[in-house]
Amino acid sequence: MPAVEARGLTRVFRTRRKQPGLRGALRDLFAARHETITAVRDVSFRIAPGELVGFLGPNGAGKTTTLKMLAGLLHPTAGTARVLGYVPWERADAFRRQFALLLGQKNQLWWDLPARESLELNARIYAVPRDEWQRRVDELTGLLEVRDKLHVMVRELSLGERMKFELIAALLHRPRLLLLDEPTIGLDVVSQKVIRDFLRDHNARHGTTILLTSHYLADIEALCRRVLIIDHGALFFDGPLADILGRFADHKLVTVHSTAAPWPAERLRGLGEVLENSAGCVRLRLKRDQVLPACKRLLDEFPVQDLDIEEVPIEDVIRRLFTRAPGEPPAAR
């Protein structure tokens, strides 16, 4: 049985559209205007137990709305879902004890309590035995390098320290499913790496199913073999991260190092798009089927010292996918 199964999830919000000015406010009293916004449209996927899956999309794509439906915080307008064998929005007690939702921009810790007391409160809510709670706190604070901050008020913690304690609070009851929404947002690169390493280790040791959203491609590349991509509320990719390049990037980057560079533009005609032609370096964008013949010509005709062939950075591919117009198919670029 899959840990998560969504079938045709759709969520439509009806919002009130206020008219400007005093006259508009008076009109709203008698004839309020409303509009509907489709945040998620017919989204379907399955996640196996123990998978660590990346969930990508630009701001407003529908990622957080999907996570909230899977957590039971929102009812879908249409479609169904089974999470750990339960219908999430029925909010059965047994279900709520088996998952955790961590929103990177929301706090579950008590601002005016020491971190330790916030964790103890969470343990009481989930009925974690005292000795088990102490053992888990010792383990998790050690792995995340915040054991010496247990007695510090939450409001006095740095952003990175607070996020680590948020993660500890979410894992105290050993959930089978962890829904993470931007857990590294705003953190420095050191804190990001600590959290990435921790999540990778936790997933491997405990088999926790993790669905992770992030705007940092480094998070996704380091942790996730599989990604879901959502945009304008619709899911348009589900598969290995590496396949994004094969489907949506039909070219490679070739960098040539030579003391004779830059080279005359006429000599580079027919070799693809010239991205850079500077002292010591020439950089080209080539169609995949033209890479080998172009490299042969470069080696035959130019004084090449070194030659690198690279895939287009995944960040660039994702950025291009997200900046396409609504309704435009995600064609190869």
N, C-alpha and C positions, 0 to 999 in steps of 0.2 A: 504494500500500500504506500503511495507517495506521501511524503510529509506535508506537502502543499499541492493542492490541485484547484486551479481556477478555471471556470468555464464561462466564457462570455460575460465577464464582469463589466458592468457599466454603471457609472455614477453621474447623475445629472443634478446640478445645483440650480435652484431658482432664487435669484437675487433681486432685490429691489433697486431700481435705478432712480436715484434722486435727481430732481431737476434743480438747476441753479437759481439762486436768488430767492427773495421773499415771495415773489409771485409764483415761482416754481414750487416752493414749499407749500403754499396754499393749495395749488393744484393737486399736490401729492396727497393732501388730506382727503380729497374726494375721488381722485382718479389716479391712484398710484400705478406707476409703470414697473413692470417686471421683465426680466430677461432670463433665459436659461443658458447655462454653461455646461457643456459635456466635458467633465474632467477626465473620465476614463471611458473608453469605448470598446466593448466586445473583446476584452483581454482574456486570453486563455494560455495556460502553461502548467507544467507539472515539475515538481522538485522532489527528488528522491531523498530518503533519510541520509543525513551525513553530508549532503552536498553543500558547497560554499559557492553561491551564485551571485554575480554582480548584476545590479539593476541600474541601467544608465538612462539618462535623458536630461534635456535642458530644464531650466526653471519653468515650472508650470506644465510640465509634460504629463503629470499624473502619477509620479512615483509615490509620493507621500500618501495621496488618496488611496492608491492600491494597497499600501502597507496598512493603512488604517482600516480598510475593509477586511484584510486578512487577520487583523488583530481584533476585529469585532467592534471597533469604535464607530464605524459607519456601516449603515445598511446599503447594499447596492440597489440601484434603481432597477437593474435587471441582471440576470446571470446568477451563478451559484459558485460556492467554494467549499472545499473540505480541507481543514487544517488539523493535522494530527488526528484525523478521524472525526472531527467535530465541525459543525456549522458555526463559524466564529461569532456571528452576531447573535446567536442564541445565548452566548456568554455563560456556558456551563462552568461551574466551579472547577471541575476536573481539567477543563481546557485552560482556564486562566492560570492554573498552577504549572502548566507545562510549556509556556512560551514567555518571551520577554520582548518588549518593544522599546527601543532606545532612539529617541529623536534628538539629533545633535544640537538643536536650538531650544530644547525644552528641558527643564530641570525636574528631577524626581527627588533630589536631595533637599533637606530642610536648610534654608539659607542661614538661619541663626543658630544652628546646632553644630557641634563638632562632627566631622565626617563619621567617626566611629558610632555616634549615637544615631545618625541617619541610617547607617547600615544595620544597626541593631533593630531599629524600627521596622525596616524592610524584612528582616529575619522573622520578627514576630508576626507580621502580616502573612507570611508564607509558612508559618509554623515550623521553621527550621530549628532543630534542637540546639541548645546552647553550645554543647561541645562541638557539634558539627559546624555551627556558625563560626566559632573561634578558629577551627581548623581551616575553613574555607577563606576567612578573612586573612589569616596569616599567609596562606598560599597565594591568593590573588594580589594582595598588597605587595608581597615579595616579588612576584613576577612583573608587576607594573611599576615597581620601584617607588611606592608611595607609603611604605609602612611608617615612616617617620612623620607623616602628615595626618595620622589618624585623629589626633587631638586638636587639630586646627579647625577653626570655624569654616564652614563651607564658603561663606562670602569672602574669606581671606585667602582662599586657594587661588592659584593661577588657573587660567583657562585649561591648560593641559592637565594639571592635577585634578581639576574638577571633572573633566571628561573621563579620566581614569577611574575615579570613584563612581561616576555614573555607570560605567561599564561593570565595575565590581558589584554595584547594587543590582544590576540587571541579571547577574550570573549567580547570585548568592543561593538561589533555590534550584540551581542546576537545570535550567530549562532545556527541553529537547529542541526548541526552535528559537532562534534569535533573529529578530527583525531590526536591522540597523539602518538608520537614516542619517547619513552624513556624520559618522562618528569622529572624523578627523578634521571637521571644518574649523578653520581659524587657528589650527595648531601649527607650531613650528615643525621643521622637518625631523628633528630628533624625536619629538613626541609622536608624530605620525608613524615613524618607523617602529617605535616601541609598541604602539597599539596594533600595527599590522603584524608584527612578530607574535604578539600575544594571541591575536585571533587565529593565526595559522596554527599555532601550537595547541590552542584550546580545541579547535575543530578536529585536529588529528588525534588528540588524546581522549576526547570525550564523545566524538562523533556527533557534535551538535550541528544541526542544520542551520545554515546562516544565509540570509538574503540581505545583501549589502548594497545600499545606494551611496554613491560618492561622485563628486565633481573632480576628484583627483584621480587621474588615470593611473598614477603610480599605485594607488590602493588596489585598483581592479587588476592591474597587470601582476602585482605581487601575490594576490590571493586567489583569484578566480580563474578557473579554466573555462567556465561557461558564463555567458552574459545574456541578459535580456535587455533589449533597447526599446524604449517607449518614447514616442514623440507625438505631440498634438493628441494625446490621449489614447493612441493606438499602438499596439505592439507590432513592430515590423522586423525584428531580428531575434532569434533564439538559437544560440549555438556557441561553439568555441570562439574565444576572443580572436584567435589567429585567423579564423575564417572571414572576419570583417575585412581584412586586407584583400583576400581573394575575391570577395564579392563586390566590394565598393572602392577598391583602388586598383586600377589596371596599369599602373606604372611603378617604376622603381627609381631610386636616386643613385647616380653614379658620381663619385668624387675622384678627380684625378689630381695627383700632386706632381708638380714638375717645376724645376728651377727656371724653365724657359717660359712658363706662363706669366702674364696673360698671352693668349694666342689670338691672331687676327680673326675677326668674326666670320670672314668668308671661309676660313678653313674649317669652321665648326658647323657650317651649313649641312643639314641632313643628318645631324647627330642627335636631334631632339631639342627640347627647350633648354636654353642656357639660363641657369639660375644665377650663376656667378662665374666671372672670368677675371680673376684678380691675380696679383703677384703670388706665384707659387701654387695656385689652386684654381681648378675649373670644376664647376658643379653642374650636372645635367639631369634633367627629368626625361626618362625614356619609357616608351611603351614596353611592357614585359617581353613581348616577342621580338623587340629590337635590341635588347640588352646585349646578347651575345655577339651579333654582328657589329654593333657599335663599339663594343670593347675590343674586338679584333682589329677594327680600323684604327682605334686610338693607339693600340700597342704597335701597329705597323707603321703609322704615319707620324707619331708624336714621340718626343723624348720623355716617356712616362717613368717616374720613379716609384710611384705607388698608386694603387687603384682600389677603391672601396665601392662595393655594391650594397645598398641598404634598402630595406622596405620603407615606405612612407611612414612616418611616425603615426601611431594609432591616434594620438591626440588630434592630428590634422584631419584624419579621416572622419573621426567622430564630429569634429567641429563642422566639417562640410555637410555631414548628414543633418546636423541640427540646424544649420542655417538655410536649408532648402525651404522653399515656399510651402505653406500648408497645401496638402493634396498632391504635391509633386512626388512622384515615386522615387525611392532611394536608389537611383540608377548608379552604375559604376562611374567613378570620377577619376 
